[in-house]
Amino acid sequence: MERRHVESEAVTVSESRLGLQNTIVSAGAILLVEDEDFVRKVTCEILRFAGYEVLAARTAADAARVFREQPAGIALLVADVVLPDRNGSELAGELRVMQSELKVMLISGYPRARISSLLGPESGFSYLEKPFSAETLVRKISEVLQESAKQPKSCMVRSASGT
């Protein structure tokens, strides 16, 4: 029942509700790594509807392959923290070796305190807790993409709730 609600919301969300008035900022695609098929599909639909180019992968290995094929074309990695083959933080570290300016947003259904134990205190990764609304997702992606490149990379993980 809940899946139908989320799926229909993703399809019927209006541009004004997503806050798309001149908020799209991207120098490349978003690489979404999510092992849950339904979550990956709906998240891709929301982001594409919002005007982003999205590449999707189910595992960290698939994401690394996609990234190697076009590293300059990826502006943002959005990765689930818990993936079947390794965690999203490890994947982000690997990809940042190839592209140091890669922006990273980790997502998870686990409490932030538990996720923090998987990250180093200086990761500089943004964080969004599941479940999230289409509006919150698009707003957070926009914020992450707009962050100044001058901002130090050694900052704490930030959550969408501001905590």
C-alpha positions in Angstrom: 0.0 0.0 0.0 2.7 2.5 1.0 4.7 1.7 -2.2 1.8 2.7 -4.4 1.5 6.0 -2.5 5.2 6.8 -2.9 5.2 5.7 -6.6 2.2 7.7 -7.5 3.5 10.8 -5.6 6.8 10.6 -7.6 4.9 10.6 -10.9 2.4 13.4 -9.9 4.7 15.8 -8.1 4.4 19.3 -9.6 7.4 21.5 -10.5 6.4 24.1 -8.0 6.1 21.6 -5.2 9.7 20.5 -5.9 10.9 24.0 -5.9 12.4 23.9 -9.4 12.3 27.6 -10.0 15.9 28.1 -11.2 17.4 25.7 -8.7 19.0 23.1 -11.0 22.7 23.5 -10.7 24.8 20.7 -12.3 28.0 20.4 -14.2 27.4 16.7 -14.8 25.2 13.7 -14.0 24.2 12.3 -10.7 25.4 8.7 -10.1 22.8 7.0 -7.9 23.8 3.8 -6.1 20.9 2.0 -4.4 20.5 -1.7 -4.1 16.7 -1.6 -3.5 15.1 -1.7 -6.9 12.0 0.2 -5.9 13.9 3.0 -4.1 16.3 3.3 -7.0 13.5 3.5 -9.6 11.5 6.1 -7.7 14.5 8.2 -6.8 15.6 8.2 -10.5 12.2 9.2 -11.6 12.1 12.1 -9.1 15.5 13.4 -10.1 14.9 13.1 -13.8 11.6 14.9 -13.4 13.5 17.6 -11.6 15.7 18.0 -14.6 18.8 16.1 -13.6 20.7 13.5 -15.7 20.8 10.3 -13.6 23.0 7.2 -14.0 21.9 4.4 -11.7 23.8 1.4 -10.3 22.7 -1.4 -7.9 26.1 -2.2 -6.4 29.4 -0.3 -5.6 31.2 -2.4 -8.2 28.7 -1.4 -10.9 28.9 2.3 -9.8 32.7 2.2 -10.0 32.5 0.8 -13.5 30.0 3.5 -14.6 32.2 6.2 -13.0 35.4 5.0 -14.7 33.6 5.2 -18.1 32.9 8.9 -17.6 34.4 10.4 -14.5 34.3 14.0 -15.7 30.6 13.7 -16.4 29.7 12.8 -12.8 29.0 15.9 -10.6 27.4 14.1 -7.6 27.5 10.6 -6.1 24.3 9.7 -4.2 24.9 6.4 -2.5 23.2 4.2 0.0 25.4 3.7 3.0 24.7 -0.1 3.1 25.3 -1.8 -0.3 25.7 -5.5 -1.0 29.4 -5.4 -1.8 30.8 -2.5 0.3 29.5 0.6 2.0 28.8 3.9 0.2 31.5 5.8 2.2 34.2 3.4 0.9 32.8 3.8 -2.7 32.9 7.6 -2.3 36.5 7.5 -1.2 37.5 5.3 -4.1 35.8 7.6 -6.6 37.3 10.7 -5.0 40.8 9.3 -5.7 39.8 9.6 -9.4 38.0 12.9 -9.1 38.8 14.8 -5.9 36.1 17.5 -6.5 33.3 14.9 -6.6 30.4 15.9 -4.4 28.9 13.1 -2.2 25.6 12.6 -0.6 25.0 9.4 1.4 21.5 8.1 2.1 20.3 5.5 4.5 17.4 4.3 6.5 19.6 3.7 9.5 19.8 6.3 12.3 22.5 9.0 11.8 24.4 7.8 14.9 24.8 4.4 13.4 25.9 5.8 10.0 28.4 8.1 11.6 30.3 5.0 12.9 30.9 4.0 9.2 32.3 7.4 8.3 35.5 9.2 9.3 34.8 12.5 11.1 36.4 14.4 8.2 34.5 12.8 5.3 32.8 15.9 4.1 29.8 13.9 2.9 26.3 15.2 3.0 23.7 12.8 4.5 19.9 12.4 3.9 17.9 9.9 6.0 15.3 7.7 4.4 12.4 7.9 4.0 12.6 11.3 2.4 10.0 13.2 0.3 10.6 14.1 -3.3 10.8 17.8 -2.3 13.4 17.1 0.4 15.5 15.0 -2.0 15.5 17.7 -4.7 16.2 20.5 -2.3 19.1 18.6 -0.7 20.6 17.7 -4.1 20.4 21.3 -5.1 22.1 22.4 -1.9 24.9 19.9 -2.3 25.5 20.9 -5.9 25.6 24.6 -5.0 28.1 24.2 -2.2 31.1 26.3 -2.9 34.2 24.4 -4.1 36.1 26.7 -1.7 34.4 25.1 1.3 36.9 22.8 3.2 36.3 19.2 2.5 37.0 18.3 6.1 33.6 18.9 7.6 31.2 16.8 9.5 28.4 14.7 7.8 25.4 17.0 7.4 21.8 15.8 7.6 18.8 17.3 5.8 17.2 18.1 9.1 20.1 20.4 10.0 21.2 18.2 12.9 
